[in-house]
Amino acid sequence: MRTLLVLPDLFRAEGGIARMMRLYLKALGTGCAPGDNIDIVTLLDKGDTTAQARQLAGQALGKVVNCAGSRTRFAFAVLRHSFSADRIVCGHVFHLILARLARLLRPGLKYHLVAHGIEVWRNYSHWERLALRGAERIFCVSEYTRRQMLRYEPRLEPARLLVVPNSFDPALARNAAVPGPAPSGVAAPRILVVSRLLATDPYKGVDLMIEALPLIRREFPAAHLRIVGTGDDAPRLGELARRLDVAAVVHFAGRLDDSALEREYAECDLFALPSRKEGFGLVYLEAMAHGKPCLAARAGGAPEVVGLPGSTGLTGGTPVGALVEYGHVDEIALAVSDIVRHPRDPAVIRARADQFAFPAFAARLRAALA
């Protein structure tokens, strides 16, 4: 089987889509039979990333073409490599029209889409609708995303939309197995946020965590907030912290490498991201792999991860986090208090995360592609 991965990027940035598509590449490489091949075309990556891609795909890796932002080069590369492919897996809906065009040139070619979340929760253009209806399979990261796609394009065949929940890097599971520092307790809860800080993404709820901090500190005077991530909204968030007189206990850590980020997960008492538009929320899963309870909004796909286990069809029934209504700062403070005063069992949290572990993800993907 010859697979062509068509992606925005794999290594240029550390966004959730890039991290997940690296796991797709690893899963495809793990499940390859002798003679199988995986070619990759990315729009935004630059230079030669073959060595990095080979670490994920192994000997199944074929050619890697990075187009450095050139849409013309990207389109030609996708069409050229599609002639030697048996299937295309698109990592973003914006590129699905190219896959549709490739199949018009080669009628036997099959193509698939990975639907991550907000990028498919919208009205589609005429050409996007045609491309979506031609997809052999659409892998939705959550049931919520699946329902949204059927809402915006009712003519999609429901059986073609399969829920394939996100996973996390197997290395994270190995490192998370090593216990982190003991919780700081009710005296000084350490709250962690991991998110991009972009003015175009105000729905992430980072500002809500800062707004909730004065309320949280009424009960826990030594509570502090650590924010990992970068973006053009950081100055506004910093000014918000100063205006609320909590700047001394809000630390902006910036962008961290994997090992530093793992330390942040290991050393926090709880993870919080009360976002309104998470298709899944990979950061919740990463925190849960470290046994940390998560606070999320009752919106998007996040409840399927940190609410009552079983909502994605996985087993379980013990809450491993807390859900709040989006935008309700008082609920955030109450949820933090509940988590701190009534600690969740780290073993139960890790067991929940294990249901999304890489071997289970790879098996689900192989079944979905069969």
N, C-alpha and C positions, 0 to 999 in steps of 0.2 A: 504494500500500500504506500503510495506516494502522497504525502500531505504537504500542502502549502499553507503556512501561517501568515496571515495578512494583519499587520498590527500598527497601531499608532507609534509605539516604542516599546522596547524591552529594558533598556539600561540607561536611558537619558535622564529619567526622573524616578522618584520613589513613590509615585502615586499608587493607589490601590489597584488600578487597572493593570499597570505594568507589573506589579508584584504578582497579581493573579495570573497574568499571561505567562510569566516565567514558570509558574507551577503547571500551567497547561502544557508548556513545552516539555517540562520534566516528566509529566504523566504520559505524554505521547511517546517520549523516548523510552520510558520504562516499559510501556506496553508494546513496543515494536517487536515484530518478528524479523528473523534474518532476511535481509534484502529490503526491508522497509526504509523509507527515506523521508526526511523532513526538511523542506526549504523554508526560509523566512524572508519576508519583505517587510521592512518597517518604513514609515514615513519620516519619522523625526530623528531616529538614531543617526550618529555620525561615525565615520571611521570604520575600522575593522573590529567587530565584536564577535568574531567567530570563536575565539578561545573561550570567552565567557559563555556563549551559547552551547558550546560543546560540553562544558561542565554540567549542563542541565540535560541535554538531549543525548549525550554519549555518541556512540558510533553511528547512530541513525541520522545525525545532522548532515545535511547536504550543503547548499549554498545559503549564505546570509547576505542580503542586499539591503544596505541602509541608504536612504535617499536624502538625508540631511534637510528635510523640509521641502524638497522639490516635488510638488504634486504631479507634474508632468512625468518626471522620472519614475515616480512611484506608480502611476497608472500603467506606464509601459512595462515596468518590471513585473507587476502583478499579472498582466495579460501574457507576457512572455513566459513566465514560469508556470502559468496555469496550463499551458499546452502539455507539460510533462507531469501534471498532477492528476491524481484520482479524486481528490477532494480538497476543498479550501475551508479553512477555519478562520473566520473573521473575528478579530478582537474588538471591533467597534462597528456600530450600525452605519456610521458615515462611509465605511468602505464596502458596504454590502452591494451597492449598485455595480461596483467593479466586478464582484463575484458573479452577479447576474449577467453582466456583459460577457464574462469569460464563459459562462455556460451557454450563452447564445452562440458563441464561436465553437464550443465543444458540447453538444447536447447531452452527452453522457456524464459530464462533470457534475458532482454534487458539492453543495456548499452549505456551511453551517455558520451560525452566529452565536457569540457569547454576549448575552444581554446583562450588563452589570447593574443597571439601575436608572438613575435620573436621565441618562442620555436617551432612554427609550420610553420615558413617561411623558409623552407629548403627542401632538398631532404629527402625522407623517406626510411627506410630500407624495405626489402621485408615483414617482419613480421609486421612492423608498417602499411604498406599499407593494408594488410589483416585486421588488427584490425580496421583501419579507415573505411574501406568499410563495416565492420560489425556493425558499430555504428548506433543505431536507430536515434539519433539526435546529431549534433555537434553545440554547442552554441558558436558562434563567437562574440567577444566583439565589433567588428567593421566590416563594409563592406570591408575595406581594408584586414583584416585578412581572411575574407571569400574568397575574390578573390585570395589571396596568396595560400590558401589551395587547391582551384580548379586548380590553376596553377601547383602546385607541384604534385597533384594527380588528373588528369583529369577524372579518372574513378569514382570518388565520385559522388553520385547523388546530384545535386545542391539543390533539394528540402529538403534534409536532413540537410543542413547547414543553420541555422537560426541565424540572427543577434539579439543578446540580449545584448544591451549596458550595460556597467558597471553602478553601482550606488554608493552611498556613505552612510555612517552610518546615520540613522535617527537622532541620537543624535547630529550630526554635523549640521544638518539643524535647529534643535531647538536652538542650541547655536549661530549659525550664524545669526539668526533672531535678535539678540541683536546687535545694531550698534556698530562698533568698533571706534577707535579714528578717528578724522577727517584726511583726506589726508594731507600729509605734503606739497603738492603743488609743483610747478615747481622748487622751490629753492633747495629742498633736497629730491628727489624721493627715496623711499625705495624699493629696488628690492629684491624679495625673490626667492630662488631656493630650492626645496626639492627633493633630489635624493640620491640613494646610490652612494658612491664614490669608485668605484672599477676599478682597472686597466683593468679588462676584459670587462668593459662597457664604453669605451671611447666615444661611440656614444651618450651618454646622453647630451653632449654639455655644461657641467658645465665649462669646460676650455674656451669655446667660450664666455661665459658670462664674465669671468674674462678678456679675451682679448678685449672684447668690452668696458669694463669699462673706459679705458682712453679716448676713443672717446666720450662716454656718458658724461664724466666729462668736456669735452671741452664746452659743452652746459649747463650742470648742475654741476657746480664745487663741490657741496656738496652731490652729489648722492653717495649712498653706497649700497653694496651688502651683503645680509645675506644668508648663505648656510647651510641648515639643512640636516644632513645625516653623515654617517660614512663609512669608508672603507679604503683599502690600497692605494688608489690613493690620499688621502688627503695631504700627504707630497708633492707630485708633484704639486698639485694645489696651495698649500701654497707657494711653491718656485716660481711658475709662477706669483702669485700676487706680490711677492717681486721683481722679475725681472722687472715687468712692473710698479713698484713704486706705487702700489695701495694697498699694504698689510694693510695699516692703515684703509682702508675703505672696506675691505673684511673680514667679520666676519664668522668664522666657528663655528656654534652653536652645532655641534655634533648631537647625537640622542636625541630626545625629546619625552616626553610622550604626550598623546593625548591633554591634556589641554594646555601644553606649545606650541604644534604645532598649536592649534587653535588660540592662541594669536599671533603667527607669521603671520598667514593668516590675522587676523583681523587688524594688525598694518602695513602691507605692503601697498604700493601704486599699485604695480603690481607684478604678478607672472611670472617667466620666466623659461622655460626649452626647449631650441631649439634642442630637441633630434631627431635623425634620425630614430629610430626604436621603437617607442611607438605603441603597439598594440591598445591602447586606450588612456591611460594617466589619471589615476585616480586622480593624484595630480592636474591636471587642474580643474577637476570637484570639488574637495575639495576647491580650491581657488575661483571658481565661486560661490559656495554656500555662500561664504562670500562677494559676490558682487565685486570681484577683477578681473580686466582684465588680460588676459593671453597672453604671447608671446610664440609661438611654431614654430617648423619647418614645412614646407610644405612637410611632409613625414609621412609615416605610417598612423596610425589611428587618430593622433592628430587633423588634420583639421576637422574631423567629430565632434569634441568636441568644438573647439575654433574658427573654421572658420565660414562659413555661416551656421546658423542653418537650419536644414532640410536635411542635407547630410546623416543622418542616418534614414531618413524617419520620423523624428520628425518635428513638426511645427515650424515656425519662419522664420525670414529673415534678422535680424539685426546683423551685426558683433559684437561679444562680446570680441574680442581680436585682435591679429595681427599674421600674418604668414610670415615667412622669409624662404629663401632658406637655406638649411642646410650648415653650414660652412662659410656663408657670414657675417663676423663680422660687416662690414659697414651697412648691412641691419638690423642687430640687433640694432645698435645704432640709426638708423633712426626710427625703429619701437618703441623703447622706447620713443624717442622724440615725435612721433605721439600720443602715448598713454597718455603721461604726458600733452602735450599741448592741446589735444582734448580728454578729459576724457570720458570714456564710462559710460553709465548710470548704476549705481549699481542695480537698480530695474530690468532693462532689463537683466543684467547678471544673477541675481538670478532667474528670470523667466526662462531663458535658463536652468540653473541648475535644476530647478524644473521638467523639462521634463525627467530628469534622476533620480528623487527622488525614494526612496525605494518602496513606494506603486506601482509606475508605473513599476519598475523593477520586483517586486514580481508578478505582474499581467502578465507581458510578459513571465516570467519563467513558470508560471502555464500554460499559453497557449501553450508554446513550449513543455511542457512535456505531454500535453493532447493527 
